[in-house]
Amino acid sequence: MDYLIIGAGAAGVSAAKEILKNRKSEDQISIFTDEKYPFYYRPRLIECLSGEVEVEDIIINDQKWFEENNIELHLNEEIIEIDSQNKLLKSKKDQYTYDKLLLANGSHCFVPPFSGVDLDNIFTLRTAADLKEINQAAEKAKKAVVVGGGLLGLEIAYNFAKAGLDTTVLEVAPYLLPMQLDQRGGDLLEEKLKQNNVKVVTDAATKGFNGEKSVEKVILEDREIEADLVLISTGVRSNTSLVENLDIDKNKGILVDSKMQTSNPDIYAAGDVAEFKDKIYGIWPPSLAQGRVAGTVMSGGQAEFDGYVPSHKLKVAGINVVSLGELNKDGDYAEEVLADNESYVKVIKNKEEKIGALIVGQYSEQNQLLADIKR
């Protein structure tokens, strides 16, 4: 059996590890990635912006591990076409046959149609290659602007500030983390960030960028902000281009069932590229879980993915931020708020059952609260 996996991230490698458990002597596992690094912990790329961590420090499984487990790892090899009728993958280097195929090729950064976006020193951060370019620019930069005040944008801004850059975050919503927090929690987080040398502008509608060759200013509706380095963090989109011409059901992502199987029985999908019950999770833990299910089922085992309780834990400048469970339910749900000048906790209840929580700052009962909600 030839198992081919596109993507060497959380979903792809976790699938390969499950296939290893059921592998027969004649089975072959091959993984393809367009990156030059093997499996690394992508969420920690942000820490590399401050110079305290190198990419080599966040590699989980190096090339030697793949060799020892007899997995063919194809680095720097982008798959450009899938021929599902003949069960072929094609790259610019070669073509490969498969019996079972897993699409775990992730997502790409979404960039709105800003004017001047092609100026130098305007970046997105998704891969180790992106990081190298950003760090080279940051060595000469003084003023950094992060467009997007979501989880990723805030962590990026904090690491820019740690590296000594004059850093500003622009958030189009009235407060930070509108998908995870409410107004009160977002406002408290903003105050704490300002205490750690990160400037915040909310209600910031970015129009574009000005400069000669490199970016010099970020243009908002009501003002201009000087910048010699800009990082755009405005969300991601699934990498579905490989299946655009295939007879596979897709929406925003590639549609999968609980076994991570697509509408083609020999093709599976997991991670950021997969859409399960109208959801694309876009975070590490469900990607690992989906990969494990896909690998188990592909190799003849039994497993199902039954969803994931949305949970976000963030540390920015030592600030604890947690968002878990059902936060925006319609209907009559009770709210319990515990707050002081340093911390804010909101618990959402359905009758007496705790179904969601927001935390900004320290809360001594956090672990018990999260366990109650997950249960």
The 8 nearest C-alpha neighbors of each residue, nearest first, counted from 0:
[[1, 26, 98, 27, 2, 25, 99, 97],
 [2, 0, 27, 97, 98, 26, 28, 3],
 [3, 1, 28, 99, 100, 97, 27, 98],
 [2, 4, 29, 100, 97, 28, 30, 1],
 [3, 5, 30, 101, 100, 29, 6, 11],
 [6, 4, 31, 102, 103, 104, 30, 101],
 [5, 7, 104, 103, 32, 11, 8, 31],
 [8, 6, 11, 38, 32, 12, 30, 37],
 [7, 9, 11, 38, 6, 10, 12, 39],
 [8, 10, 287, 12, 11, 286, 13, 283],
 [11, 9, 290, 286, 287, 270, 13, 8],
 [12, 10, 7, 14, 103, 6, 8, 13],
 [11, 13, 15, 14, 9, 7, 10, 8],
 [12, 14, 16, 290, 291, 10, 15, 11],
 [15, 13, 294, 290, 291, 17, 11, 12],
 [14, 16, 12, 18, 17, 13, 294, 19],
 [15, 17, 19, 13, 14, 18, 12, 20],
 [18, 16, 294, 14, 19, 20, 15, 295],
 [17, 19, 15, 294, 20, 21, 16, 298],
 [18, 20, 22, 16, 17, 21, 15, 68],
 [19, 21, 17, 18, 22, 16, 295, 298],
 [22, 20, 18, 19, 298, 23, 17, 299],
 [21, 23, 19, 20, 18, 26, 24, 298],
 [24, 22, 26, 25, 21, 0, 19, 27],
 [23, 25, 26, 22, 27, 0, 21, 19],
 [24, 26, 23, 27, 0, 22, 1, 28],
 [27, 25, 0, 23, 24, 1, 22, 28],
 [26, 28, 1, 2, 0, 29, 25, 70],
 [29, 27, 2, 70, 3, 1, 71, 26],
 [28, 30, 71, 3, 70, 72, 4, 2],
 [31, 29, 4, 72, 5, 73, 3, 71],
 [32, 30, 73, 5, 6, 76, 72, 4],
 [31, 33, 6, 74, 34, 7, 76, 75],
 [32, 34, 75, 77, 76, 74, 35, 31],
 [35, 33, 75, 32, 36, 74, 76, 128],
 [34, 36, 75, 74, 33, 37, 32, 128],
 [35, 37, 34, 38, 74, 39, 127, 58],
 [38, 36, 61, 39, 62, 7, 60, 35],
 [37, 39, 60, 7, 8, 59, 58, 36],
 [40, 38, 58, 59, 57, 41, 37, 60],
 [41, 39, 57, 42, 43, 58, 59, 38],
 [40, 42, 43, 44, 39, 126, 57, 8],
 [43, 41, 44, 40, 45, 283, 46, 282],
 [44, 42, 45, 41, 46, 40, 57, 47],
 [45, 43, 47, 46, 41, 42, 127, 54],
 [44, 46, 43, 47, 48, 155, 42, 154],
 [47, 45, 48, 43, 44, 49, 52, 158],
 [46, 48, 52, 50, 44, 45, 49, 53],
 [49, 47, 46, 50, 45, 158, 134, 159],
 [48, 50, 162, 158, 47, 51, 161, 46],
 [51, 49, 47, 48, 52, 53, 162, 46],
 [50, 52, 49, 47, 46, 53, 48, 162],
 [51, 53, 47, 50, 46, 56, 54, 49],
 [54, 52, 56, 55, 47, 51, 50, 57],
 [55, 53, 56, 57, 52, 58, 47, 127],
 [54, 56, 53, 57, 58, 52, 39, 36],
 [57, 55, 53, 54, 58, 52, 59, 39],
 [58, 56, 54, 40, 39, 55, 59, 43],
 [57, 59, 39, 55, 56, 60, 38, 40],
 [60, 58, 39, 38, 57, 40, 61, 37],
 [59, 61, 38, 64, 58, 37, 62, 39],
 [62, 60, 63, 64, 37, 58, 59, 38],
 [63, 61, 65, 64, 66, 37, 60, 72],
 [62, 64, 66, 61, 65, 67, 60, 68],
 [65, 63, 67, 62, 66, 61, 60, 68],
 [66, 64, 70, 68, 62, 63, 67, 69],
 [67, 65, 69, 63, 68, 64, 70, 62],
 [68, 66, 64, 69, 65, 63, 70, 62],
 [67, 69, 65, 66, 70, 64, 19, 63],
 [68, 70, 66, 67, 65, 71, 28, 27],
 [71, 69, 65, 28, 68, 29, 66, 72],
 [70, 72, 29, 30, 28, 73, 69, 65],
 [71, 73, 30, 29, 70, 74, 31, 65],
 [72, 74, 31, 76, 30, 32, 71, 75],
 [73, 75, 35, 32, 76, 34, 33, 72],
 [76, 74, 33, 34, 35, 32, 77, 73],
 [77, 75, 33, 74, 32, 73, 31, 78],
 [76, 78, 33, 90, 32, 79, 75, 31],
 [77, 79, 90, 89, 80, 76, 88, 31],
 [78, 80, 90, 89, 77, 241, 81, 91],
 [81, 79, 89, 78, 88, 241, 82, 90],
 [80, 82, 88, 83, 87, 89, 241, 79],
 [83, 81, 87, 84, 86, 85, 88, 80],
 [82, 84, 86, 85, 81, 87, 245, 88],
 [85, 83, 86, 82, 87, 81, 245, 246],
 [84, 86, 83, 87, 82, 96, 97, 81],
 [87, 85, 83, 97, 84, 82, 96, 98],
 [86, 88, 96, 82, 95, 85, 81, 97],
 [89, 87, 81, 95, 94, 80, 82, 96],
 [88, 90, 94, 80, 78, 79, 93, 81],
 [89, 91, 78, 79, 92, 93, 77, 94],
 [90, 92, 93, 89, 79, 77, 78, 76],
 [93, 91, 90, 94, 76, 89, 77, 78],
 [94, 92, 90, 91, 89, 95, 88, 78],
 [93, 95, 89, 88, 90, 87, 96, 92],
 [96, 94, 88, 87, 89, 97, 93, 86],
 [97, 95, 87, 86, 88, 94, 98, 1],
 [98, 96, 1, 86, 99, 3, 2, 87],
 [97, 99, 1, 0, 2, 100, 265, 86],
 [100, 98, 2, 265, 97, 266, 3, 1],
 [99, 101, 266, 3, 4, 2, 267, 265],
 [102, 100, 267, 4, 268, 266, 103, 5],
 [101, 103, 268, 5, 104, 267, 4, 269],
 [104, 102, 6, 11, 269, 5, 105, 10],
 [105, 103, 6, 5, 102, 272, 238, 106],
 [104, 106, 271, 272, 103, 238, 237, 270],
 [105, 107, 237, 238, 236, 271, 272, 235],
 [108, 106, 235, 236, 109, 238, 237, 125],
 [109, 107, 235, 234, 236, 110, 123, 125],
 [108, 110, 235, 234, 236, 233, 107, 111],
 [109, 111, 108, 112, 233, 231, 113, 234],
 [110, 112, 113, 109, 233, 231, 116, 114],
 [113, 111, 114, 110, 116, 207, 206, 115],
 [114, 112, 207, 111, 206, 116, 115, 208],
 [113, 115, 207, 116, 208, 112, 206, 209],
 [116, 114, 208, 117, 207, 118, 209, 113],
 [115, 117, 114, 118, 113, 208, 207, 121],
 [118, 116, 115, 119, 121, 114, 120, 213],
 [119, 117, 213, 116, 214, 115, 212, 121],
 [118, 120, 213, 121, 214, 212, 117, 122],
 [119, 121, 228, 213, 214, 122, 229, 136],
 [122, 120, 229, 119, 230, 228, 118, 116],
 [123, 121, 230, 231, 229, 120, 124, 133],
 [122, 124, 231, 230, 232, 125, 108, 129],
 [125, 123, 129, 126, 130, 122, 230, 108],
 [124, 126, 129, 123, 108, 107, 127, 130],
 [127, 125, 129, 128, 124, 130, 41, 44],
 [126, 128, 130, 129, 131, 54, 44, 125],
 [127, 129, 126, 131, 130, 132, 34, 35],
 [130, 128, 126, 127, 132, 124, 131, 133],
 [129, 131, 127, 133, 128, 132, 134, 124],
 [130, 132, 134, 128, 133, 129, 135, 127],
 [131, 133, 135, 129, 130, 134, 136, 128],
 [134, 132, 130, 136, 135, 131, 137, 129],
 [133, 135, 137, 131, 136, 132, 130, 48],
 [134, 136, 132, 133, 137, 138, 131, 139],
 [135, 137, 133, 134, 138, 139, 140, 132],
 [138, 136, 140, 134, 139, 135, 133, 228],
 [137, 139, 136, 135, 140, 134, 141, 133],
 [140, 138, 137, 136, 141, 135, 227, 134],
 [141, 139, 137, 227, 138, 142, 136, 228],
 [140, 142, 164, 165, 143, 227, 139, 137],
 [143, 141, 165, 226, 227, 164, 166, 140],
 [144, 142, 228, 166, 226, 229, 165, 164],
 [143, 145, 167, 229, 166, 168, 226, 146],
 [144, 146, 168, 230, 229, 231, 147, 169],
 [147, 145, 231, 169, 232, 168, 230, 144],
 [146, 148, 232, 170, 233, 152, 169, 149],
 [149, 147, 170, 152, 153, 175, 169, 168],
 [148, 150, 176, 152, 151, 147, 153, 175],
 [151, 149, 153, 152, 154, 148, 176, 313],
 [150, 152, 154, 153, 149, 155, 232, 148],
 [151, 153, 148, 155, 149, 232, 147, 154],
 [154, 152, 156, 155, 150, 151, 148, 149],
 [153, 155, 157, 151, 156, 152, 315, 158],
 [154, 156, 152, 158, 153, 157, 45, 151],
 [157, 155, 153, 159, 154, 158, 152, 160],
 [156, 158, 160, 154, 159, 155, 153, 161],
 [157, 159, 161, 49, 155, 160, 156, 48],
 [160, 158, 162, 156, 161, 157, 164, 49],
 [159, 161, 164, 157, 163, 162, 158, 166],
 [162, 160, 158, 163, 159, 49, 157, 164],
 [161, 163, 49, 159, 160, 164, 158, 50],
 [164, 162, 160, 161, 159, 165, 141, 49],
 [163, 165, 160, 141, 159, 166, 142, 162],
 [164, 166, 142, 143, 141, 160, 163, 167],
 [167, 165, 143, 197, 164, 160, 144, 142],
 [166, 168, 198, 144, 199, 197, 145, 143],
 [169, 167, 145, 199, 144, 146, 148, 198],
 [168, 170, 146, 200, 147, 203, 148, 201],
 [171, 169, 148, 201, 147, 203, 172, 202],
 [170, 172, 203, 202, 204, 201, 169, 173],
 [171, 173, 202, 174, 170, 201, 177, 175],
 [172, 174, 202, 201, 171, 175, 170, 182],
 [175, 173, 185, 172, 201, 182, 186, 177],
 [174, 176, 185, 177, 148, 170, 149, 189],
 [175, 177, 149, 179, 178, 180, 185, 148],
 [176, 178, 180, 179, 175, 181, 174, 172],
 [179, 177, 176, 180, 149, 181, 175, 326],
 [180, 178, 176, 322, 177, 181, 357, 326],
 [181, 179, 177, 176, 184, 185, 178, 357],
 [180, 182, 184, 183, 185, 177, 179, 174],
 [183, 181, 185, 184, 174, 186, 180, 177],
 [182, 184, 186, 185, 181, 187, 343, 180],
 [183, 185, 187, 181, 186, 182, 180, 359],
 [186, 184, 175, 182, 188, 174, 183, 187],
 [185, 187, 189, 183, 188, 184, 182, 174],
 [188, 186, 190, 184, 189, 185, 183, 191],
 [187, 189, 185, 191, 186, 190, 192, 184],
 [190, 188, 186, 192, 187, 191, 185, 193],
 [191, 189, 187, 193, 188, 192, 186, 194],
 [190, 192, 188, 194, 189, 193, 187, 195],
 [193, 191, 195, 189, 194, 197, 190, 188],
 [192, 194, 197, 190, 195, 196, 191, 198],
 [193, 195, 191, 192, 196, 190, 197, 189],
 [196, 194, 192, 193, 197, 316, 191, 157],
 [197, 195, 193, 194, 198, 160, 192, 166],
 [198, 196, 193, 192, 166, 195, 167, 199],
 [199, 197, 167, 193, 168, 166, 196, 200],
 [198, 200, 168, 167, 169, 201, 197, 189],
 [199, 201, 169, 203, 168, 170, 202, 198],
 [202, 200, 170, 203, 173, 174, 171, 172],
 [203, 201, 171, 173, 172, 170, 204, 200],
 [202, 204, 171, 201, 170, 169, 205, 200],
 [205, 203, 171, 219, 220, 202, 206, 170],
 [204, 206, 219, 207, 203, 218, 220, 217],
 [207, 205, 219, 218, 113, 204, 220, 114],
 [208, 206, 114, 113, 218, 115, 205, 217],
 [207, 209, 217, 115, 218, 216, 114, 214],
 [210, 208, 216, 214, 215, 115, 217, 207],
 [209, 211, 214, 215, 213, 212, 216, 208],
 [210, 212, 213, 214, 209, 215, 118, 119],
 [211, 213, 210, 118, 119, 214, 215, 209],
 [214, 212, 119, 118, 210, 211, 120, 215],
 [213, 215, 210, 227, 118, 209, 216, 119],
 [214, 216, 210, 226, 227, 209, 225, 213],
 [217, 215, 225, 209, 226, 224, 208, 214],
 [216, 218, 208, 224, 223, 207, 225, 209],
 [217, 219, 223, 207, 206, 208, 205, 216],
 [220, 218, 205, 222, 206, 221, 204, 223],
 [221, 219, 204, 222, 206, 205, 218, 203],
 [220, 222, 219, 223, 218, 203, 204, 205],
 [223, 221, 219, 220, 218, 224, 217, 203],
 [222, 224, 218, 217, 219, 216, 225, 221],
 [225, 223, 217, 216, 226, 218, 222, 219],
 [226, 224, 216, 215, 217, 223, 142, 227],
 [227, 225, 142, 215, 216, 143, 228, 144],
 [226, 228, 215, 214, 142, 140, 143, 141],
 [227, 229, 143, 120, 226, 121, 140, 142],
 [230, 228, 121, 144, 143, 145, 122, 120],
 [229, 231, 122, 145, 123, 121, 146, 232],
 [232, 230, 146, 123, 145, 233, 122, 229],
 [231, 233, 147, 152, 146, 234, 230, 123],
 [234, 232, 147, 231, 109, 110, 146, 235],
 [235, 233, 109, 232, 108, 236, 110, 147],
 [234, 236, 108, 109, 107, 106, 237, 233],
 [235, 237, 106, 107, 109, 108, 238, 234],
 [238, 236, 106, 272, 252, 239, 271, 105],
 [239, 237, 106, 272, 240, 105, 107, 236],
 [238, 240, 241, 237, 242, 252, 243, 272],
 [239, 241, 243, 242, 238, 244, 237, 79],
 [242, 240, 239, 243, 80, 81, 79, 238],
 [243, 241, 245, 240, 244, 239, 247, 81],
 [242, 244, 240, 245, 241, 239, 247, 246],
 [243, 245, 242, 246, 241, 240, 247, 81],
 [246, 244, 242, 247, 243, 83, 81, 241],
 [245, 247, 248, 244, 263, 242, 262, 243],
 [248, 246, 245, 262, 263, 249, 261, 242],
 [249, 247, 254, 262, 253, 246, 261, 250],
 [250, 248, 253, 254, 252, 247, 251, 274],
 [249, 251, 252, 253, 254, 248, 274, 277],
 [252, 250, 249, 237, 253, 274, 236, 279],
 [251, 253, 274, 250, 273, 272, 237, 249],
 [252, 254, 249, 273, 274, 272, 250, 248],
 [253, 255, 274, 249, 248, 261, 273, 252],
 [256, 254, 261, 259, 260, 275, 274, 253],
 [255, 257, 259, 258, 260, 275, 261, 254],
 [256, 258, 304, 303, 259, 305, 255, 260],
 [257, 259, 303, 260, 256, 293, 292, 304],
 [260, 258, 255, 256, 257, 293, 267, 268],
 [261, 259, 267, 255, 258, 256, 266, 264],
 [260, 262, 255, 263, 267, 266, 254, 264],
 [261, 263, 247, 248, 264, 260, 255, 254],
 [262, 264, 261, 266, 265, 247, 260, 246],
 [265, 263, 266, 262, 261, 260, 267, 99],
 [266, 264, 99, 263, 100, 267, 98, 260],
 [267, 265, 100, 263, 264, 101, 261, 99],
 [268, 266, 260, 101, 261, 259, 102, 100],
 [267, 269, 102, 101, 273, 259, 103, 260],
 [270, 268, 273, 103, 289, 290, 10, 272],
 [269, 271, 286, 10, 272, 273, 103, 105],
 [272, 270, 105, 281, 273, 106, 237, 279],
 [271, 273, 237, 105, 252, 270, 238, 106],
 [274, 272, 253, 269, 252, 268, 271, 270],
 [273, 275, 254, 252, 279, 278, 253, 277],
 [274, 276, 278, 277, 255, 254, 273, 256],
 [275, 277, 278, 274, 256, 255, 254, 306],
 [276, 278, 275, 274, 279, 254, 250, 251],
 [279, 277, 275, 274, 276, 280, 273, 252],
 [280, 278, 274, 281, 271, 273, 275, 277],
 [279, 281, 282, 278, 271, 285, 270, 286],
 [280, 282, 271, 279, 283, 270, 286, 235],
 [283, 281, 280, 284, 285, 286, 271, 270],
 [282, 284, 286, 285, 287, 9, 281, 42],
 [285, 283, 287, 286, 282, 288, 9, 307],
 [286, 284, 288, 287, 283, 289, 307, 282],
 [287, 285, 270, 10, 289, 283, 284, 288],
 [286, 288, 10, 290, 284, 9, 285, 289],
 [289, 287, 285, 291, 290, 286, 284, 292],
 [290, 288, 292, 286, 269, 291, 287, 285],
 [289, 291, 10, 14, 293, 287, 13, 288],
 [290, 292, 14, 288, 294, 13, 289, 293],
 [293, 291, 289, 295, 302, 290, 294, 303],
 [292, 294, 290, 296, 259, 295, 291, 297],
 [295, 293, 14, 17, 18, 297, 291, 292],
 [294, 296, 300, 292, 17, 298, 293, 297],
 [295, 297, 300, 299, 293, 298, 294, 301],
 [298, 296, 294, 295, 299, 293, 99, 300],
 [299, 297, 296, 295, 18, 300, 21, 294],
 [298, 300, 296, 297, 295, 301, 21, 294],
 [301, 299, 296, 295, 298, 302, 297, 21],
 [302, 300, 296, 295, 299, 303, 292, 258],
 [301, 303, 292, 296, 295, 258, 300, 304],
 [304, 302, 258, 257, 292, 305, 301, 259],
 [303, 305, 257, 306, 258, 289, 292, 302],
 [306, 304, 303, 257, 307, 275, 258, 289],
 [307, 305, 304, 308, 275, 285, 276, 257],
 [306, 308, 309, 285, 305, 280, 304, 310],
 [307, 309, 324, 310, 373, 306, 323, 325],
 [310, 308, 324, 323, 307, 311, 322, 325],
 [309, 311, 323, 322, 308, 324, 312, 321],
 [312, 310, 322, 321, 323, 313, 309, 179],
 [313, 311, 321, 320, 322, 310, 314, 319],
 [312, 314, 320, 319, 315, 311, 321, 150],
 [315, 313, 319, 318, 317, 320, 316, 312],
 [314, 316, 318, 317, 154, 313, 157, 319],
 [317, 315, 318, 195, 314, 157, 192, 191],
 [316, 318, 315, 314, 319, 360, 313, 195],
 [319, 317, 315, 314, 316, 360, 320, 359],
 [318, 320, 360, 314, 359, 313, 361, 317],
 [321, 319, 359, 313, 358, 312, 318, 314],
 [322, 320, 312, 358, 311, 357, 313, 323],
 [323, 321, 357, 311, 179, 310, 356, 358],
 [322, 324, 310, 356, 355, 309, 311, 321],
 [323, 325, 355, 309, 354, 308, 326, 310],
 [326, 324, 355, 354, 327, 328, 323, 347],
 [325, 327, 355, 328, 324, 356, 347, 323],
 [326, 328, 325, 329, 355, 178, 347, 324],
 [329, 327, 326, 325, 330, 332, 331, 347],
 [330, 328, 327, 331, 332, 326, 325, 349],
 [329, 331, 332, 328, 327, 333, 349, 348],
 [330, 332, 333, 329, 349, 328, 350, 348],
 [333, 331, 349, 348, 330, 334, 347, 350],
 [332, 334, 348, 347, 349, 331, 335, 350],
 [335, 333, 347, 346, 348, 336, 332, 345],
 [334, 336, 346, 345, 347, 337, 333, 348],
 [337, 335, 345, 344, 338, 334, 346, 343],
 [338, 336, 344, 343, 345, 335, 339, 342],
 [339, 337, 343, 342, 344, 336, 340, 341],
 [338, 340, 342, 341, 343, 337, 344, 360],
 [341, 339, 342, 338, 343, 187, 360, 190],
 [340, 342, 339, 360, 343, 338, 187, 361],
 [343, 341, 360, 339, 338, 359, 340, 361],
 [342, 344, 338, 359, 358, 337, 184, 360],
 [343, 345, 358, 337, 357, 336, 338, 359],
 [346, 344, 336, 357, 356, 335, 337, 347],
 [345, 347, 356, 335, 334, 355, 348, 336],
 [348, 346, 334, 355, 354, 333, 356, 353],
 [349, 347, 353, 333, 352, 354, 332, 350],
 [348, 350, 352, 332, 351, 353, 333, 354],
 [349, 351, 352, 348, 333, 332, 353, 331],
 [352, 350, 349, 348, 353, 333, 354, 347],
 [351, 353, 349, 348, 350, 354, 372, 371],
 [352, 354, 348, 372, 347, 355, 349, 351],
 [355, 353, 372, 348, 325, 347, 324, 352],
 [356, 354, 324, 325, 347, 323, 326, 346],
 [357, 355, 346, 323, 345, 347, 322, 358],
 [358, 356, 322, 345, 344, 321, 180, 346],
 [357, 359, 344, 321, 320, 343, 360, 322],
 [360, 358, 320, 343, 342, 319, 184, 344],
 [361, 359, 342, 319, 318, 358, 341, 320],
 [360, 362, 342, 319, 363, 359, 358, 318],
 [363, 361, 365, 364, 360, 342, 358, 344],
 [362, 364, 365, 361, 366, 367, 368, 360],
 [365, 363, 362, 367, 366, 368, 369, 361],
 [366, 364, 368, 362, 367, 363, 369, 361],
 [367, 365, 369, 368, 364, 370, 363, 371],
 [368, 366, 370, 369, 365, 364, 371, 372],
 [369, 367, 365, 371, 370, 366, 364, 372],
 [370, 368, 372, 366, 371, 367, 365, 373],
 [369, 371, 367, 373, 368, 372, 374, 366],
 [372, 370, 368, 374, 369, 373, 367, 353],
 [373, 371, 354, 369, 374, 353, 370, 355],
 [372, 374, 370, 371, 369, 308, 324, 354],
 [373, 371, 372, 370, 369, 354, 353, 308]]
